[in-house]
Amino acid sequence: MPQLLPLRLLESVGLRTTPVKTLADDQAEGSSPAVETPDEVTAVPTGSAESPSTPATAVTRAPAPPTGVLDFDPTLERTGPLSIIAPRRIGETELTVFPLSLGASVFGWTADGITSQAILDRFVSQGGNFLDTADSYVGGRSEVLIGSWMKERGNRDQIVLSTKVGRHHENPGLGSVSIVRAVEASLERLQTDRIDLLYFHDDDPEVPLEDSLATAEWLIETGKVRYLAASNFSADRLIEARILSSSGLPKFVAIQTQYNLMHRTEFESALRIVAAAQGLAVMPYYALANGFLTGKYRSKSDLSADARSVRASAYVNRRGRTVLAVLDRIAAEHRVQPASVAIAWLLAKRTIVAPVASASRPEQVDALMAAAAIRLTRAQMLELDRVSD
């Protein structure tokens, strides 16, 4: 059950926004529904069918609906691929991204250097521009591979680059010294002079949040970091961070949290409400539930001893098989892979901007990218919601 934050609390910290009119409200007034701009966190897998040249406009976001109210556009009816995949804006920034973030946690691990470059090439050839890595992924090897690739291709200015600090064994936590050293090390590995989106990888209760934000402020002022985001932060800490930002400290513009068809409760509570109220761009990680939603693991015999398989084993049960059965059917209707439908479901949710998904082989990128062109129907969304609840 979603946990609603007290209305008084939302108002007291300036997080409450004016509710967006519904389709029924528009019809009652005799007007047509408002057209969404491409940079809005839309309720369909990609942006609207407007021209990509439509001016970027700030959009008023309403808090996520309570139980019993759809968390996606109730007017969805049309099936078939969308002809235009509009970029999405990250929060209140000028950063616009393809609605899928390529996760680089496998680079240097299950994907060697040559394979990683081939995956990156395939991603950008299909319109991708948003990369997600961390200083702790394979001890920094992931950043090294991305940095080498960007230098060889000369495409740094076409990439929206995000990385995370706080978990590297040499610079752990969110103390001021650790953050600065971690960012300097990431810049060197990435062979760049700036990080577009810097995540605090985890909350650090041992360090006052004000100190961490102040350090990030200095990094932003020096141009080493453009915008700040949070990964694995609670709703309470996000509210605290927004209150601190009223004194001039930088705001979080995006969050990462685990969210997929098999793991919903953690996000669909106070965290979703706060994200919507603060206008945060949500980037769900484990978008494919450690590969389970690709259909790779359907029985115990499909499991192996590797880390991803072990994590996916938690979903090999009756509920998991039911979800896969529905994914299979809807995927067949759209003539795509189950993984594409699983990501399309995320993209149809309000506040979701770009799910994070990884590939260990270049050909796996195609199913990830296909998700952005899928428009699920209202009936399909409701069925996926029902079987995964």
ChimeraX attribute file (.defattr): number of C-alpha atoms within 10 A of each C-alpha:
attribute: neighborCount
match mode: 1-to-1
recipient: residues
	/A:1	8
	/A:2	17
	/A:3	13
	/A:4	17
	/A:5	15
	/A:6	8
	/A:7	10
	/A:8	10
	/A:9	12
	/A:10	18
	/A:11	11
	/A:12	10
	/A:13	13
	/A:14	15
	/A:15	21
	/A:16	20
	/A:17	16
	/A:18	10
	/A:19	12
	/A:20	13
	/A:21	11
	/A:22	13
	/A:23	15
	/A:24	11
	/A:25	13
	/A:26	13
	/A:27	11
	/A:28	10
	/A:29	8
	/A:30	9
	/A:31	10
	/A:32	12
	/A:33	13
	/A:34	11
	/A:35	9
	/A:36	16
	/A:37	22
	/A:38	25
	/A:39	26
	/A:40	25
	/A:41	32
	/A:42	22
	/A:43	25
	/A:44	24
	/A:45	29
	/A:46	29
	/A:47	27
	/A:48	22
	/A:49	15
	/A:50	14
	/A:51	13
	/A:52	16
	/A:53	8
	/A:54	11
	/A:55	10
	/A:56	15
	/A:57	13
	/A:58	13
	/A:59	15
	/A:60	14
	/A:61	21
	/A:62	21
	/A:63	24
	/A:64	26
	/A:65	17
	/A:66	15
	/A:67	13
	/A:68	6
	/A:69	9
	/A:70	16
	/A:71	19
	/A:72	22
	/A:73	18
	/A:74	16
	/A:75	10
	/A:76	17
	/A:77	12
	/A:78	11
	/A:79	14
	/A:80	13
	/A:81	17
	/A:82	17
	/A:83	11
	/A:84	15
	/A:85	22
	/A:86	27
	/A:87	25
	/A:88	26
	/A:89	23
	/A:90	25
	/A:91	25
	/A:92	18
	/A:93	12
	/A:94	11
	/A:95	17
	/A:96	19
	/A:97	22
	/A:98	24
	/A:99	32
	/A:100	29
	/A:101	28
	/A:102	26
	/A:103	21
	/A:104	29
	/A:105	24
	/A:106	18
	/A:107	28
	/A:108	21
	/A:109	15
	/A:110	13
	/A:111	20
	/A:112	16
	/A:113	19
	/A:114	12
	/A:115	17
	/A:116	25
	/A:117	19
	/A:118	16
	/A:119	24
	/A:120	21
	/A:121	15
	/A:122	19
	/A:123	25
	/A:124	16
	/A:125	10
	/A:126	13
	/A:127	15
	/A:128	22
	/A:129	24
	/A:130	24
	/A:131	21
	/A:132	25
	/A:133	24
	/A:134	26
	/A:135	28
	/A:136	24
	/A:137	20
	/A:138	16
	/A:139	15
	/A:140	20
	/A:141	22
	/A:142	28
	/A:143	29
	/A:144	20
	/A:145	20
	/A:146	24
	/A:147	19
	/A:148	16
	/A:149	22
	/A:150	19
	/A:151	13
	/A:152	10
	/A:153	9
	/A:154	10
	/A:155	12
	/A:156	18
	/A:157	9
	/A:158	12
	/A:159	15
	/A:160	19
	/A:161	21
	/A:162	22
	/A:163	25
	/A:164	27
	/A:165	26
	/A:166	24
	/A:167	20
	/A:168	19
	/A:169	10
	/A:170	12
	/A:171	20
	/A:172	17
	/A:173	24
	/A:174	28
	/A:175	19
	/A:176	16
	/A:177	13
	/A:178	20
	/A:179	22
	/A:180	19
	/A:181	15
	/A:182	24
	/A:183	24
	/A:184	16
	/A:185	16
	/A:186	25
	/A:187	21
	/A:188	14
	/A:189	19
	/A:190	27
	/A:191	18
	/A:192	15
	/A:193	13
	/A:194	22
	/A:195	24
	/A:196	20
	/A:197	23
	/A:198	28
	/A:199	26
	/A:200	27
	/A:201	24
	/A:202	18
	/A:203	17
	/A:204	16
	/A:205	10
	/A:206	9
	/A:207	13
	/A:208	11
	/A:209	18
	/A:210	15
	/A:211	14
	/A:212	20
	/A:213	24
	/A:214	17
	/A:215	21
	/A:216	27
	/A:217	20
	/A:218	15
	/A:219	21
	/A:220	19
	/A:221	11
	/A:222	11
	/A:223	14
	/A:224	20
	/A:225	21
	/A:226	18
	/A:227	25
	/A:228	24
	/A:229	24
	/A:230	26
	/A:231	22
	/A:232	14
	/A:233	18
	/A:234	18
	/A:235	18
	/A:236	12
	/A:237	14
	/A:238	20
	/A:239	20
	/A:240	14
	/A:241	19
	/A:242	18
	/A:243	17
	/A:244	17
	/A:245	16
	/A:246	12
	/A:247	8
	/A:248	11
	/A:249	20
	/A:250	22
	/A:251	23
	/A:252	25
	/A:253	21
	/A:254	27
	/A:255	24
	/A:256	23
	/A:257	21
	/A:258	19
	/A:259	23
	/A:260	23
	/A:261	21
	/A:262	21
	/A:263	17
	/A:264	14
	/A:265	14
	/A:266	14
	/A:267	20
	/A:268	18
	/A:269	19
	/A:270	18
	/A:271	25
	/A:272	24
	/A:273	26
	/A:274	23
	/A:275	26
	/A:276	25
	/A:277	21
	/A:278	26
	/A:279	24
	/A:280	27
	/A:281	26
	/A:282	28
	/A:283	28
	/A:284	26
	/A:285	22
	/A:286	21
	/A:287	27
	/A:288	27
	/A:289	22
	/A:290	21
	/A:291	19
	/A:292	24
	/A:293	30
	/A:294	20
	/A:295	19
	/A:296	14
	/A:297	22
	/A:298	19
	/A:299	14
	/A:300	10
	/A:301	7
	/A:302	11
	/A:303	17
	/A:304	12
	/A:305	8
	/A:306	8
	/A:307	9
	/A:308	14
	/A:309	17
	/A:310	13
	/A:311	15
	/A:312	19
	/A:313	19
	/A:314	12
	/A:315	21
	/A:316	16
	/A:317	12
	/A:318	9
	/A:319	14
	/A:320	22
	/A:321	18
	/A:322	14
	/A:323	23
	/A:324	25
	/A:325	15
	/A:326	18
	/A:327	24
	/A:328	20
	/A:329	13
	/A:330	22
	/A:331	18
	/A:332	13
	/A:333	11
	/A:334	17
	/A:335	13
	/A:336	17
	/A:337	21
	/A:338	27
	/A:339	27
	/A:340	25
	/A:341	31
	/A:342	26
	/A:343	30
	/A:344	26
	/A:345	25
	/A:346	26
	/A:347	31
	/A:348	26
	/A:349	20
	/A:350	25
	/A:351	30
	/A:352	27
	/A:353	34
	/A:354	31
	/A:355	27
	/A:356	26
	/A:357	26
	/A:358	23
	/A:359	25
	/A:360	18
	/A:361	15
	/A:362	17
	/A:363	13
	/A:364	15
	/A:365	19
	/A:366	16
	/A:367	18
	/A:368	27
	/A:369	24
	/A:370	19
	/A:371	27
	/A:372	27
	/A:373	21
	/A:374	27
	/A:375	26
	/A:376	25
	/A:377	20
	/A:378	18
	/A:379	12
	/A:380	20
	/A:381	23
	/A:382	15
	/A:383	16
	/A:384	21
	/A:385	16
	/A:386	10
	/A:387	17
	/A:388	17
	/A:389	13
